[in-house]
Amino acid sequence: MSDIPEEIPFIAEVIQGGRITIPDEVREIFDIKEGYFVLCRLRVISRRQKKPRMRKQNKAPRSHNE
């Protein structure tokens, strides 16, 4: 049997474009290089709450002389 574990759970943040980063330690253990395909199992553990959007003001403020 190999000393390499079959699975190593880790937590990753989803960044721009839906990308995640596999931690250096995990890539080293499995000898993962750029261009390799890996199987990922996902479980959402936390969701950020959306920030309330500010309303845009389309019109310039009216002066009292109008």
Summary of the structure (lengths in Angstrom):
residues: 66
radius of gyration: 23.4
end to end distance: 84.9
largest distance: 86.2
contacts: 51
relative contact order: 0.13
helix: 15%
strand: 3%
